């Protein structure tokens, strides 16, 4: 089955009672048991399991090629489950350039909990290999990275992790399963903030972790999911399932529009640098082309003139919305360093863009008038 067909049909079942084509939403938090104590419907309590969550997890297993999935209330909750399934004293190798929420979790929460953490430039696998310790249990990859669009070699990093007896987990949020399949490249698990491209409409918060194979480690992830209770609501699961049906079509448009916007910015005299792996001069362009089927809908660019000029450009746009997040139908722009706060390593003249589904000429004209003022 081709991927476009899979996105429409993965996890979808005809309702046996009403024959509804769109699955119903089962909002009940509890389920009746038989007099002998059994639960013939398969569900006990919605924190433990729910029909809509079951459909979503099954669908995402199909799309990523995994055998187990656990859905969460946010991408950060899914990331936390990976770390909580480790033991205090374990060592984690993480990227220098990554979503600031992941970095904050590692530094502010899990370092105090006892995890040992090394932040490394994972675009260079040798740097990861040099940081290995006897207690290394996880290499966490984010590719493309947020916000610098750096590309890390998944296959090489997975091999390094496995040679050390460690896990390799990849945040695949920016690429989505349309463009990149980390499990096929050797990763043990994939994380998504389903809030972004999988949901696709900026109206649902969620996350998911998908494992290539069943394992005691993933059993611990599932235990965290159920015991800690950071689970998505049935309606949230239904919204992500709705988003999956158009995922392949949307990603094609996001990629096409972002490529055109990146090419325009790359030529503009007021732009110092464009970070987009689809540009032939991007440092990891060849690597991106080898492990991705498209270059995505995210880009960032550095404005000549420093922070104030970058903030001025963001203030002048009319079609782009100044807002955090990404992956929706609308185009967003933000001054990333000010969002990340004190200690941010992001250049202070950098603007991050989520390129939406508007006509690319309108987006280019909007950026042109903002840059030219």
Residue, then its C-alpha position, 0 to 999 in steps of 0.5 A: x500500500x502506498x503511503x498516501x493511501x496508508x495515511x487515509x486508511x491507517x487505524x480507520x475502522x467502520x463503526x460496527x453499530x452505525x456503519x459510520x465511516x468516520x470513527x466515533x469519539x468515545x468520551x467515557x472515562x470508565x467502562x462496565x465490567x461483567x459479573x465475573x470481573x471481565x471487560x469484554x470491550x477491552x477497556x477499563x479506564x481511559x487513563x489506561x486505554x481508550x478506543x480513540x487512543x488505540x486507533x491513533x496508536x495503531x495508525x502511527x505504528x503503521x505510518x512509522x513501521x513500528x510495532x508499539x506506540x504510546x500516545x501522550x498529552x504533549x510532545x514533551x510528555x512523550x520525551x519525558x517518558x523516554x527519560x523516565x524509563x531510564x535509571x538514575x545514573x544513566x548517561x544520555x547523549x543529546x544534540x547541542x542544537x535541539x528544541x529548547x523544551x527538550x534541553x530544558x527537560x534534560x538540564x532542569x529536571x532529569x539532571x537533578x533526577x540523576x541522569x548524566x547528560x552530554x550535549x554534542x554536535x550530532x552532525x558529526x558522529x565521531x563526536x558522539x562516539x567520543x562521548x560514550x561511557x560505560x553507562x551510556x543508555x541513550x542517544x537522542x537525535x533531532x533531525x532536522x534540528x530546531x531552529x538551525x535545520x541541522x541534519x544528523x546521520x541517523x544510521x551512523x548514530x544508531x550504529x554507534x548507540x547499538x555498539x555501546x548497548x544503548x538506545x537510539x531515539x529520534x525526534x521526527x516531528x519536523x520531517x514527519x513520516x512522510x519525509x523520513x523513516x528513522x526506524x528503517x535507518x536503525x533507530x529504536x524509537x521515534x517521537x512526534x509532537x502530534x501537535x505539529x504536522x500530524x495534527x496539522x491544524x494548530x488545534x490539538x496538543x499531543x505527542x507519541x512514541x513509536x517503538x520498532x519492536x516490543x522491549x522491556x524498555x518500552x514496557x516501562x514507557x507504557x507504565x509511565x504513560x498509564x501511571x503518570x497519566x499524561x494521556x491525550x483525551x479521546x477528542x485529541x486523539x480523534x483530531x490527530x486521526x483527522x489530520x493524518x488523512x491529509x498529511x501526505x498532501x499537506x506535506x507536499x505543499x509545505x515542502x514546495x512552498x518552503x523551497x520557494x520561500x528559501x530560494x527567495x530569502x537566499x537571494x535577498x540582500x538583507x538576509x545574512x544566511x538561510x537555514x534550509x536543507x533543500x538549498x544546495x549549499x546547506x552543509x548537510x544537503x547531501x545527507x538530507x537528500x539521502x535520508x529524507x524524501x523531501x526537505x520539509x516546511x520549516x526554515x530559519x533565516x538570519x537578518x542583516x543588522x542584528x536583533x532589532x532588525x530581525x524584530x522589525x522584520x517580524x513586526x512588519x509581516x501581514x500574512x505570516x502570524x507572529x506565533x510559536x509552534x509549527x505544522x499548521x495550515x497557516x504560516x508562522x514567524x517568530x524571533x526564536x532567541x526571545x522565545x527560548x529566553x536567557x541562555x539561548x544559543x540561537x543567533x539573536x538575528x534569527x527568525x524561524x518560519x513554519x511555511x503554511x499552505x498559502x500561495x507561496x508568491x503571497x508569502x514571498x511578497x509579504x517577506x519582501x515588503x517586511x525586509x525592504x522597510 
